[in-house]
Amino acid sequence: MLTRICLARLARSFFALSLLVGLAAVFHAQSVAPKVALPAGFATIDPFTQSRLMARGVNVLGYDPIWADFSKGRFKKEYFRKIHDAGFATVRVNLQAFQYMTAENKLPDSWFRMLDWVVANATEAHLQVILDEHDFKYCGETSYVECKPKLLSFWQQVAPRYRDTPNSVTFELLNEPHGLISSQEWNSLFPELLAIVRKTNPTRNVIIGPGDWNSRAALKELALPGDDGHIIVTFHYYEPLPFTHQGAPWASEEIRSGHDIAWGKPEDQLIVERDIDGVAQWGQEHHRPILLGEFGCYDKVPQESRVGWDAFIRKTAEDRGFSWAYWQFDADFVVYDVETNKWNEPILKALIPNSR
């Protein structure tokens, strides 16, 4: 009798364990992006033509939990089509990949399945796709010694995987190098990254920005290779910072404590025009197309001034032939509210005046 009871208990324990394992497997399956076939058909395209096709873009997916657990993602597949139908032509995908790397700096299959899902669905929605390595804080503020091998490994893995994707997919080597990566250090590092990309993608257009947070002022220090004609140059613009970042909790105390700061006087606009004209002149002198890769105002900026600034930056960039990508789709600086599933209409209209 005792033996039968023990066997029965053992059987129940085994059944319970099997059930838990099964549930865990189901949960795991739900947490990983579905497998998709990558689009193919690369053909060389001139970087100026590429920049014109990029036109109007938006930054996406940088701080979404979807990278760790697909079932918890804020971003949905249908958003790619919504972005396109609203009048955007490009998504700049912010890839904070380092946190998912193994001790040997290898990215797991689950992470690549997620990126495959992004590339396939964005391409299906007729969007240009910028794969932006976005671990700028780690590289600029934590450890450059550890950053460099991670960056090299990232492009050693990503570049060959997407070598056959259409020319609508571009690579951005690193967002906002700064701090521990000086402009001089960046001029030494990015050629190594570019060389890795060129082994498998010899004529794919690659996006490179200057140091000092991709600032316009640092363009004069950016030393691009003269023999590579497939580069698009990017810069970011958030000036004046006390206005665009007022109330932002990560900003300096002076900027963080600011509030009700307005913008829009003729002298304010003149400063912007002079700044952007300087970038345009640099682009003409160096024969490089320009992408304004980030711009925007934090949510606590007074709405009227925020809308006015966004619209003025957008138009000033477009008037000078720049493509652009607004920061950002979701989270702070938001142009789309995933909770209500609606566009932030005033911001959307500032960016895409004829948006449907």
C-alpha positions as CSV (number, residue, x, y, z in Angstrom):
1,M,0.0,0.0,0.0
2,L,2.8,2.4,1.0
3,T,4.5,1.7,-2.3
4,R,1.3,2.4,-4.3
5,I,0.8,5.7,-2.4
6,C,4.4,6.7,-3.1
7,L,4.1,5.8,-6.7
8,A,0.8,7.8,-7.0
9,R,2.4,10.8,-5.3
10,L,5.4,10.5,-7.6
11,A,3.1,10.3,-10.7
12,R,1.2,13.4,-9.5
13,S,4.4,15.3,-9.0
14,F,5.7,14.2,-12.4
15,F,2.4,15.4,-14.0
16,A,2.6,18.7,-12.2
17,L,6.2,19.2,-13.2
18,S,5.3,18.3,-16.8
19,L,2.4,20.8,-16.7
20,L,4.7,23.6,-15.4
21,V,7.3,22.8,-18.0
22,G,4.6,22.9,-20.7
23,L,3.3,26.2,-19.4
24,A,6.8,27.6,-19.3
25,A,7.3,26.5,-22.9
26,V,4.1,28.2,-23.9
27,F,5.0,31.4,-22.1
28,H,8.5,31.3,-23.6
29,A,6.9,30.9,-27.1
30,Q,4.7,33.9,-26.5
31,S,7.7,36.0,-25.3
32,V,9.7,35.6,-28.6
33,A,8.9,37.3,-31.8
34,P,7.5,35.0,-34.5
35,K,9.9,33.9,-37.2
36,V,9.6,35.8,-40.4
37,A,11.3,35.7,-43.8
38,L,13.6,38.6,-44.3
39,P,13.0,40.7,-47.4
40,A,15.7,40.5,-50.1
41,G,16.7,42.2,-53.3
42,F,19.5,44.7,-52.5
43,A,20.4,47.1,-55.3
44,T,22.9,49.9,-55.0
45,I,21.4,53.4,-54.6
46,D,22.9,56.8,-54.5
47,P,23.0,58.3,-51.0
48,F,21.3,61.5,-52.1
49,T,18.5,59.5,-53.6
50,Q,18.3,57.5,-50.5
51,S,18.0,60.6,-48.3
52,R,15.2,62.0,-50.5
53,L,13.4,58.7,-50.1
54,M,13.9,58.8,-46.3
55,A,12.2,62.2,-46.3
56,R,10.2,62.3,-43.1
57,G,10.8,59.8,-40.3
58,V,10.2,58.9,-36.7
59,N,12.4,57.1,-34.0
60,V,10.8,53.9,-32.7
61,L,11.2,51.0,-30.3
62,G,14.2,52.3,-28.3
63,Y,12.7,51.8,-24.8
64,D,10.0,49.3,-25.5
65,P,9.9,46.1,-23.4
66,I,9.2,44.2,-26.5
67,W,13.0,43.4,-26.9
68,A,13.0,41.4,-23.7
69,D,9.5,40.0,-24.0
70,F,7.5,40.1,-27.2
71,S,4.2,39.6,-25.4
72,K,4.8,42.8,-23.3
73,G,5.5,45.1,-26.3
74,R,3.9,48.5,-26.5
75,F,4.6,48.6,-30.3
76,K,2.3,46.6,-32.5
77,K,2.7,45.4,-36.0
78,E,-0.1,47.6,-37.3
79,Y,1.8,50.7,-36.2
80,F,4.2,50.3,-39.1
81,R,1.3,50.8,-41.5
82,K,-0.1,53.6,-39.4
83,I,3.2,55.4,-39.5
84,H,3.3,55.1,-43.3
85,D,-0.3,56.1,-43.8
86,A,0.2,59.2,-41.6
87,G,2.8,60.4,-44.1
88,F,6.1,59.2,-42.6
89,A,8.6,57.4,-44.9
90,T,11.2,56.1,-42.4
91,V,11.5,54.5,-39.1
92,R,14.8,54.9,-37.2
93,V,15.0,51.8,-35.0
94,N,16.9,52.5,-31.8
95,L,18.8,49.3,-31.0
96,Q,20.2,49.1,-27.4
97,A,21.7,45.7,-28.0
98,F,24.5,45.5,-25.5
99,Q,22.2,44.5,-22.6
100,Y,21.2,41.3,-24.5
101,M,24.8,40.2,-25.4
102,T,26.4,37.2,-23.8
103,A,29.8,37.4,-22.1
104,E,31.3,36.7,-25.5
105,N,29.3,39.7,-27.0
106,K,27.0,37.4,-29.0
107,L,23.4,38.4,-29.6
108,P,20.9,35.6,-29.0
109,D,18.5,34.2,-31.6
110,S,15.5,35.7,-29.7
111,W,16.9,39.2,-30.2
112,F,17.6,38.7,-33.9
113,R,14.1,37.2,-34.3
114,M,12.7,40.5,-33.0
115,L,14.9,42.6,-35.3
116,D,13.9,40.4,-38.2
117,W,10.3,41.0,-37.3
118,V,10.9,44.8,-37.3
119,V,12.8,44.8,-40.6
120,A,10.2,42.5,-42.4
121,N,7.1,44.3,-41.2
122,A,8.5,47.9,-41.7
123,T,9.6,46.9,-45.2
124,E,6.2,45.4,-45.9
125,A,4.6,48.7,-44.9
126,H,6.9,50.5,-47.5
127,L,9.0,52.2,-44.9
128,Q,12.7,53.0,-45.1
129,V,14.5,51.3,-42.1
130,I,17.5,52.7,-40.2
131,L,19.2,50.2,-37.9
132,D,20.7,52.6,-35.3
133,E,23.1,51.2,-32.7
134,H,21.9,53.2,-29.8
135,D,24.1,52.3,-26.8
136,F,25.5,55.8,-26.6
137,K,25.3,56.1,-22.9
138,Y,27.3,52.9,-22.2
139,C,29.9,53.9,-24.7
140,G,30.2,57.6,-23.7
141,E,29.7,57.4,-20.0
142,T,30.3,53.9,-18.7
143,S,33.3,52.1,-20.4
144,Y,34.8,52.8,-23.7
145,V,37.2,49.9,-23.2
146,E,34.2,47.5,-23.0
147,C,32.2,49.5,-25.6
148,K,34.5,49.0,-28.5
149,P,34.5,45.2,-28.6
150,K,30.8,45.2,-28.2
151,L,30.3,47.7,-31.1
152,L,32.7,45.7,-33.3
153,S,30.9,42.5,-32.5
154,F,27.5,44.1,-33.0
155,W,28.3,45.0,-36.6
156,Q,30.1,41.7,-37.2
157,Q,26.8,40.0,-36.5
158,V,24.2,42.5,-37.8
159,A,25.9,43.5,-41.1
160,P,26.1,40.0,-42.6
161,R,22.6,39.0,-41.4
162,Y,21.0,41.9,-43.3
163,R,23.4,42.0,-46.3
164,D,20.6,40.9,-48.8
165,T,17.9,43.1,-47.5
166,P,16.6,45.9,-49.8
167,N,18.5,49.2,-50.1
168,S,15.7,50.7,-48.0
169,V,17.6,49.3,-45.0
170,T,20.5,51.4,-43.8
171,F,22.9,51.1,-41.0
172,E,23.8,53.8,-38.4
173,L,27.1,52.9,-36.7
174,L,26.5,54.6,-33.3
175,N,24.1,57.2,-32.0
176,E,25.6,60.3,-30.3
177,P,29.2,59.4,-29.6
178,H,30.3,61.7,-26.7
179,G,32.1,61.8,-23.4
180,L,34.6,59.0,-23.3
181,I,34.5,58.9,-27.1
182,S,35.9,62.3,-28.1
183,S,35.7,63.5,-31.7
184,Q,39.3,62.3,-32.2
185,E,38.5,58.9,-30.7
186,W,35.4,58.6,-32.9
187,N,37.5,59.4,-36.0
188,S,39.6,56.4,-35.1
189,L,36.7,54.1,-34.2
190,F,34.1,54.6,-36.9
191,P,36.4,53.5,-39.7
192,E,36.9,50.2,-38.0
193,L,33.1,49.8,-37.8
194,L,32.7,50.9,-41.3
195,A,35.3,48.4,-42.5
196,I,33.3,45.6,-40.9
197,V,30.2,46.6,-42.6
198,R,31.9,47.0,-46.0
199,K,33.1,43.4,-45.9
200,T,29.5,42.2,-46.5
201,N,27.7,45.4,-47.6
202,P,30.2,47.2,-49.9
203,T,27.7,49.7,-51.3
204,R,24.9,49.9,-48.7
205,N,24.4,53.4,-47.5
206,V,25.7,53.9,-44.0
207,I,24.8,56.8,-41.6
208,I,27.6,58.5,-39.6
209,G,27.4,61.5,-37.4
210,P,30.0,63.7,-35.7
211,G,31.0,63.4,-32.0
212,D,29.8,65.6,-29.2
213,W,26.3,64.1,-29.2
214,N,26.0,64.3,-33.0
215,S,26.1,68.1,-32.7
216,R,26.3,70.4,-35.7
217,A,29.3,72.1,-34.1
218,A,31.3,68.9,-34.2
219,L,30.8,68.4,-38.0
220,K,34.0,70.3,-38.6
221,E,35.9,67.6,-36.8
222,L,34.3,64.7,-38.6
223,A,36.9,63.0,-40.9
224,L,35.0,60.9,-43.4
225,P,36.8,58.6,-45.9
226,G,37.0,60.4,-49.3
227,D,36.8,57.1,-51.2
228,D,33.5,55.9,-49.7
229,G,30.6,57.5,-51.6
230,H,27.8,55.7,-49.7
231,I,27.6,57.7,-46.5
232,I,24.8,59.8,-45.2
233,V,25.8,62.3,-42.5
234,T,23.5,62.8,-39.5
235,F,23.2,65.4,-36.8
236,H,20.8,66.0,-33.9
237,Y,19.2,69.3,-33.0
238,Y,17.6,70.2,-29.6
239,E,18.5,73.9,-29.3
240,P,17.9,75.8,-27.2
241,L,18.2,73.0,-24.7
242,P,16.7,75.0,-21.8
243,F,13.5,75.3,-23.9
244,T,13.3,71.8,-25.5
245,H,14.2,69.9,-22.3
246,Q,12.5,72.1,-19.7
247,G,11.2,69.8,-16.9
248,A,13.0,66.7,-18.2
249,P,14.1,64.7,-15.2
250,W,17.4,63.6,-16.7
251,A,18.5,67.1,-17.6
252,S,20.7,69.3,-15.4
253,E,19.1,71.0,-12.4
254,E,18.9,74.3,-14.2
255,I,17.1,72.8,-17.2
256,R,15.1,70.3,-15.1
257,S,13.6,73.1,-13.0
258,G,12.7,75.3,-16.0
259,H,9.0,75.7,-16.9
260,D,6.8,77.9,-19.0
261,I,9.7,78.9,-21.3
262,A,8.3,80.0,-24.6
263,W,9.9,80.0,-28.1
264,G,9.0,81.6,-31.4
265,K,10.1,85.2,-31.6
266,P,11.8,86.3,-34.8
267,E,15.2,86.3,-33.2
268,D,14.6,82.7,-32.0
269,Q,13.8,81.6,-35.5
270,L,16.8,83.4,-36.9
271,I,19.2,81.5,-34.6
272,V,17.7,78.2,-35.9
273,E,18.1,79.2,-39.5
274,R,21.7,80.2,-39.0
275,D,22.4,76.9,-37.3
276,I,20.8,74.8,-40.0
277,D,22.4,76.9,-42.7
278,G,25.8,76.0,-41.3
279,V,25.0,72.3,-41.6
280,A,23.7,72.8,-45.1
281,Q,26.9,74.6,-46.1
282,W,29.0,71.8,-44.6
283,G,27.0,69.2,-46.6
284,Q,27.5,71.1,-49.8
285,E,31.2,71.6,-49.3
286,H,31.7,67.9,-48.5
287,H,29.1,66.6,-51.0
288,R,27.2,64.6,-48.4
289,P,23.5,64.3,-47.9
290,I,22.2,65.3,-44.5
291,L,19.8,63.5,-42.1
292,L,18.5,65.3,-39.1
293,G,18.3,62.1,-37.1
294,E,16.7,63.5,-34.0
295,F,14.8,66.6,-32.9
296,G,11.8,67.3,-30.6
297,C,10.5,68.9,-27.4
298,Y,9.9,67.2,-24.1
299,D,6.3,66.8,-23.1
300,K,6.3,69.5,-20.5
301,V,7.2,72.2,-23.0
302,P,4.2,74.6,-23.4
303,Q,2.1,73.1,-26.2
304,E,1.9,76.2,-28.4
305,S,5.6,76.7,-28.4
306,R,6.3,73.0,-28.7
307,V,4.2,72.7,-31.8
308,G,5.7,75.9,-33.2
309,W,9.3,74.7,-32.7
310,D,8.6,71.3,-34.2
311,A,7.0,72.8,-37.2
312,F,9.8,75.4,-37.7
313,I,12.6,72.8,-37.4
314,R,10.9,70.4,-39.7
315,K,10.3,73.1,-42.4
316,T,13.7,74.6,-42.1
317,A,15.3,71.2,-42.5
318,E,13.1,70.3,-45.5
319,D,13.8,73.7,-47.2
320,R,17.5,72.8,-47.2
321,G,17.0,69.3,-48.6
322,F,17.5,67.3,-45.4
323,S,15.7,64.2,-44.5
324,W,14.6,64.0,-40.8
325,A,13.5,61.6,-38.0
326,Y,11.4,63.0,-35.1
327,W,12.2,61.9,-31.6
328,Q,10.0,59.9,-30.9
329,F,7.0,57.8,-31.6
330,D,6.2,56.6,-28.1
331,A,7.2,57.4,-24.5
332,D,8.4,61.0,-23.9
333,F,8.4,63.5,-26.7
334,V,5.4,61.4,-27.9
335,V,3.8,61.8,-31.3
336,Y,1.6,58.7,-30.8
337,D,-0.3,57.6,-27.6
338,V,-0.3,53.9,-27.4
339,E,-2.6,54.0,-24.4
340,T,-5.4,55.7,-26.4
341,N,-4.2,54.3,-29.7
342,K,-4.3,57.8,-31.2
343,W,-1.9,60.3,-32.8
344,N,-1.0,63.4,-30.8
345,E,-2.6,65.5,-33.5
346,P,-1.0,68.9,-32.8
347,I,2.5,67.3,-33.0
348,L,1.6,65.2,-36.0
349,K,0.3,68.2,-37.9
350,A,3.4,70.1,-37.1
351,L,5.5,67.3,-38.6
352,I,3.1,66.2,-41.4
353,P,0.9,69.2,-42.2
354,N,-1.2,67.3,-44.8
355,S,-1.4,64.1,-42.7
356,R,-4.7,62.2,-43.3
